[in-house]
């Protein structure tokens, strides 16, 4: 795949300072110029002022200028240099494709687990109960974009930019990838355009729990949904809500697609696409509480 990573996103919110403080608590490192960094992915989140919460921009890494030329040809847009900027026609989101080096993550030692007939850890407590310090996400995994025209937005990513389809939610969504991760963009059908959530990789299920526990200790209102395990992507998850109304997800153990020919997309129906186990999703996850306000152009972040 000539596309190789979701490099960064720009999130628009009405309350930038409050939202920025939230993502600092979440474990992202604030930079001096409005960017927030992860451990392995670098500068991956920028927060800018907008009237309502939305996904303003994504940046996608590509291997070679020829890859940009191919996208420009498919979308019939001019191209010159090592960066290509195009706009998704339904949501207005800006997509920037840029020649960048591939992200290299150092392997994290597998967490030792004891089980029936298996003693990987003996004579010591589990690492998850010994760890100290805040949880810091490794990288940005994916963003979820709500669109009023699922077919057009999906075609923009697949036929235009060159994303691959991993799975589908029948008549409702498409899990799309620009890397070996199961999905980097999820496009969802909705009555109005908005950013549903962003997802951030941590080491394992203990880091998901530790991160969520720290976020909720003084702010129980941040809780949305978790702990659970998805079917599409197979990842463990826990969702929280930022002050602008966007959801943010800690995840670990995401499916990887190394060889496209060995992966068969499924079309999922009902709750199966949402989770294999865990508490049922709250109504606000499927229909955010500020949906009516977003539809009328008003804003009510709480």
C-alpha positions as CSV (number, residue, x, y, z in Angstrom):
1,X,0.0,0.0,0.0
2,X,1.5,3.4,-1.0
3,X,-0.5,5.1,1.7
4,X,1.1,4.1,5.0
5,X,-0.2,6.1,8.0
6,X,-2.8,8.5,9.4
7,X,-0.2,11.1,10.4
8,X,-2.4,13.7,12.1
9,X,-5.8,15.3,12.4
10,X,-7.0,18.8,13.1
11,X,-10.0,19.0,15.3
12,X,-12.3,22.1,15.4
13,X,-14.1,23.0,18.6
14,X,-15.7,26.1,20.0
15,X,-13.8,25.8,23.3
16,X,-10.2,25.2,22.4
17,X,-8.6,25.8,25.8
18,X,-10.9,23.5,27.7
19,X,-10.6,20.8,25.1
20,X,-6.9,21.1,25.0
21,X,-6.7,20.7,28.8
22,X,-8.7,17.5,28.4
23,X,-6.3,16.0,25.9
24,X,-3.4,16.8,28.1
25,X,-5.1,14.9,30.9
26,X,-5.7,12.1,28.3
27,X,-2.0,11.7,28.0
28,X,-1.1,13.7,24.9
29,X,1.9,16.1,25.2
30,X,1.0,19.7,24.5
31,X,3.4,21.6,22.2
32,X,4.0,25.4,22.2
33,X,2.1,25.9,18.9
34,X,-1.2,24.2,19.6
35,X,-0.2,20.7,18.6
36,X,-0.4,17.6,20.8
37,X,2.1,14.7,20.5
38,X,2.0,11.0,21.1
39,X,5.0,8.8,22.1
40,X,5.6,7.2,18.8
41,X,3.6,9.2,16.2
42,X,4.8,12.7,17.1
43,X,2.6,15.7,16.4
44,X,-0.7,14.1,15.7
45,X,-3.5,16.4,17.1
46,X,-4.1,20.0,16.5
47,X,-7.1,21.8,18.0
48,X,-8.4,25.0,16.3
49,X,-11.5,27.2,16.9
50,X,-14.6,26.5,14.9
51,X,-18.3,27.2,15.5
52,X,-19.2,23.6,16.0
53,X,-17.2,20.5,16.7
54,X,-15.9,18.9,13.5
55,X,-13.0,17.1,11.7
56,X,-11.2,19.9,9.9
57,X,-8.3,18.1,8.4
58,X,-6.5,14.7,8.2
59,X,-2.9,14.2,7.0
60,X,-2.0,10.9,5.4
61,X,1.5,9.7,4.8
62,X,2.5,8.3,1.4
63,X,5.8,6.8,0.2
64,X,6.6,8.7,-3.0
65,X,5.5,11.7,-5.1
66,X,4.2,9.2,-7.7
67,X,1.6,8.2,-5.2
68,X,0.4,11.8,-5.0
69,X,0.3,12.1,-8.7
70,X,-1.9,9.0,-8.9
71,X,-4.4,10.5,-6.4
72,X,-4.4,13.8,-8.2
73,X,-5.1,12.0,-11.5
74,X,-8.1,10.1,-10.0
75,X,-9.6,13.2,-8.5
76,X,-8.7,15.4,-11.4
77,X,-7.0,18.1,-9.4
78,X,-3.7,19.9,-10.0
79,X,-0.6,18.6,-8.3
80,X,2.9,19.9,-7.8
81,X,5.5,19.0,-5.2
82,X,5.4,16.5,-2.2
83,X,2.0,17.5,-0.8
84,X,-1.5,17.2,-2.2
85,X,-4.5,18.9,-0.6
86,X,-8.1,18.0,-1.5
87,X,-11.5,18.4,0.1
88,X,-14.1,15.8,0.8
89,X,-17.2,17.1,-1.0
90,X,-19.9,16.3,1.5
91,X,-18.2,17.2,4.9
92,X,-15.8,19.8,3.6
93,X,-13.0,18.0,5.5
94,X,-9.5,18.8,4.1
95,X,-7.3,15.8,3.3
96,X,-3.6,16.4,3.0
97,X,-1.5,13.7,1.4
98,X,2.2,14.2,2.1
99,X,5.4,12.2,1.4
100,X,6.6,11.1,4.8
101,X,8.7,8.4,6.3
102,X,6.9,5.4,7.7
103,X,6.3,5.3,11.4
104,X,8.6,2.9,13.2
105,X,7.4,1.6,16.6
106,X,9.7,-0.4,18.8
107,X,8.2,-3.6,19.9
108,X,6.8,-3.5,23.4
109,X,7.5,-6.6,25.4
110,X,4.4,-8.8,25.6
111,X,2.6,-8.5,28.9
112,X,3.1,-11.8,30.8
113,X,-0.3,-13.5,31.7
114,X,-0.9,-16.6,33.8
115,X,-3.6,-19.0,32.7
116,X,-4.6,-22.6,32.9
117,X,-1.5,-24.6,32.5
118,X,0.5,-21.5,31.6
119,X,2.7,-19.6,34.0
120,X,4.2,-16.7,32.1
121,X,4.6,-14.7,35.3
122,X,5.8,-16.3,38.5
123,X,6.8,-14.8,41.8
124,X,5.8,-11.3,41.0
125,X,2.6,-9.2,40.7
126,X,1.1,-8.4,37.3
127,X,2.7,-5.4,35.6
128,X,-0.6,-3.7,35.3
129,X,-0.9,-3.4,39.1
130,X,2.8,-2.3,39.5
131,X,2.9,0.5,36.8
132,X,3.1,4.1,38.0
133,X,2.8,7.4,36.2
134,X,0.3,8.6,33.6
135,X,-0.7,6.7,30.5
136,X,0.6,8.2,27.3
137,X,-0.8,7.0,24.0
138,X,1.6,5.5,21.5
139,X,-0.1,6.9,18.3
140,X,-3.3,8.1,16.7
141,X,-5.2,5.1,15.5
142,X,-8.3,6.4,13.7
143,X,-10.9,9.1,13.4
144,X,-14.6,8.6,12.9
145,X,-16.3,11.0,10.5
146,X,-20.1,11.4,10.3
147,X,-21.4,12.3,6.9
148,X,-24.8,12.9,5.3
149,X,-23.9,10.9,2.2
150,X,-22.2,7.7,3.0
151,X,-21.7,6.6,-0.6
152,X,-20.0,9.8,-1.7
153,X,-17.7,10.1,1.3
154,X,-16.8,6.5,1.2
155,X,-16.0,6.7,-2.5
156,X,-13.8,9.8,-1.9
157,X,-11.6,7.8,0.5
158,X,-11.6,4.5,-1.5
159,X,-11.7,5.5,-5.1
160,X,-10.1,8.9,-4.7
161,X,-7.4,8.7,-2.0
162,X,-6.8,4.9,-2.2
163,X,-8.0,3.7,1.2
164,X,-8.8,0.0,1.5
165,X,-12.1,-1.3,3.0
166,X,-11.8,-3.6,5.9
167,X,-15.4,-4.1,7.0
168,X,-18.8,-2.5,6.6
169,X,-21.7,-1.7,8.8
170,X,-24.8,-2.5,6.7
171,X,-26.3,0.7,5.3
172,X,-24.5,2.7,8.0
173,X,-20.7,2.7,7.8
174,X,-17.4,1.7,6.3
175,X,-14.2,0.9,8.1
176,X,-11.3,2.1,5.9
177,X,-7.5,1.8,6.2
178,X,-4.5,3.7,4.9
179,X,-2.0,1.6,6.8
180,X,-1.8,-2.0,8.1
181,X,-4.2,-1.2,11.0
182,X,-7.7,-2.5,10.5
183,X,-9.1,1.0,10.1
184,X,-7.8,4.6,10.2
185,X,-11.1,6.2,9.2
186,X,-14.6,5.0,9.9
187,X,-17.2,6.8,7.8
188,X,-20.7,6.8,9.4
189,X,-24.1,7.8,8.0
190,X,-25.7,10.6,10.0
191,X,-28.1,13.5,9.6
192,X,-25.4,16.0,10.0
193,X,-21.6,16.2,9.6
194,X,-19.5,16.0,12.8
195,X,-16.4,14.3,14.4
196,X,-17.7,11.3,16.3
197,X,-14.5,10.1,18.0
198,X,-10.7,9.8,17.8
199,X,-8.9,6.7,18.9
200,X,-5.5,6.4,20.5
201,X,-3.3,3.3,20.9
202,X,-1.9,2.2,24.3
203,X,0.2,-0.8,25.2
204,X,-2.4,-3.2,26.5
205,X,-5.7,-3.6,28.2
206,X,-4.2,-2.6,31.6
207,X,-3.2,0.8,30.0
208,X,-6.7,1.2,28.8
209,X,-8.0,0.6,32.3
210,X,-5.4,2.8,34.0
211,X,-5.9,5.6,31.5
212,X,-9.7,5.6,31.9
213,X,-9.5,5.3,35.7
214,X,-7.2,8.4,35.9
215,X,-9.5,10.3,33.6
216,X,-12.6,9.5,35.6
217,X,-11.2,9.9,39.1
218,X,-12.1,13.5,39.4
219,X,-14.4,13.7,36.3
220,X,-17.0,10.8,36.3
221,X,-19.0,12.7,33.7
222,X,-16.3,11.9,31.2
223,X,-17.3,8.2,31.0
224,X,-19.1,7.1,27.9
225,X,-18.7,3.4,27.2
226,X,-16.3,0.6,28.3
227,X,-14.5,-1.6,29.0
228,X,-15.3,-3.8,26.0
229,X,-14.0,-5.5,22.9
230,X,-15.0,-4.7,19.4
231,X,-15.7,-7.2,16.6
232,X,-14.6,-4.9,13.7
233,X,-10.9,-4.4,14.5
234,X,-11.1,-6.8,17.5
235,X,-9.6,-4.1,19.7
236,X,-10.2,-3.6,23.4
237,X,-11.8,-0.1,24.0
238,X,-12.9,2.5,26.5
239,X,-14.6,5.7,25.4
240,X,-14.6,9.0,27.2
241,X,-16.0,12.4,26.2
242,X,-14.1,15.7,25.8
243,X,-15.6,19.1,26.7
244,X,-16.7,19.8,23.1
245,X,-18.7,16.6,22.9
246,X,-16.3,14.5,20.9
247,X,-15.6,11.0,22.1
248,X,-12.0,9.8,22.6
249,X,-11.0,6.1,22.8
250,X,-8.1,4.3,24.4
251,X,-7.5,1.1,22.4
252,X,-5.1,-1.9,22.2
253,X,-4.8,-5.1,20.3
254,X,-6.1,-3.9,16.9
255,X,-6.3,-6.3,13.9
256,X,-3.6,-5.7,11.3
257,X,-3.9,-6.4,7.6
258,X,-0.5,-7.1,6.2
259,X,-1.6,-8.8,3.0
260,X,-4.8,-7.4,1.4
261,X,-5.5,-10.8,-0.3
262,X,-5.7,-12.6,3.0
263,X,-8.4,-10.3,4.5
264,X,-12.1,-10.7,3.7
265,X,-14.3,-7.7,4.6
266,X,-17.5,-8.5,6.5
267,X,-20.8,-6.6,6.3
268,X,-21.9,-6.4,9.9
269,X,-25.5,-6.0,11.2
270,X,-26.9,-5.1,14.6
271,X,-24.7,-4.9,17.7
272,X,-22.1,-7.3,16.3
273,X,-20.1,-4.6,14.6
274,X,-20.1,-2.5,17.8
275,X,-18.9,-5.0,20.3
276,X,-18.3,-8.7,21.1
277,X,-18.5,-8.2,24.9
278,X,-18.8,-5.4,27.4
279,X,-21.7,-3.2,28.5
280,X,-24.1,-2.2,25.8
281,X,-23.4,1.2,24.2
282,X,-25.4,4.0,25.7
283,X,-27.9,5.9,23.5
284,X,-25.6,8.9,23.5
285,X,-22.8,6.9,21.8
286,X,-25.1,6.2,18.8
287,X,-26.9,9.5,18.9
288,X,-24.8,12.2,20.6
289,X,-26.6,14.4,23.0
290,X,-25.8,17.6,21.0
291,X,-26.9,16.1,17.6
292,X,-30.0,18.3,17.4
293,X,-27.9,21.4,18.2
294,X,-25.4,20.4,15.5
295,X,-28.2,20.0,13.0
296,X,-29.5,23.5,13.7
297,X,-26.0,25.1,13.8
298,X,-26.2,25.8,17.5
299,X,-23.7,24.5,20.0
300,X,-24.2,22.8,23.3
301,X,-21.0,21.0,24.4
302,X,-22.4,19.6,27.5
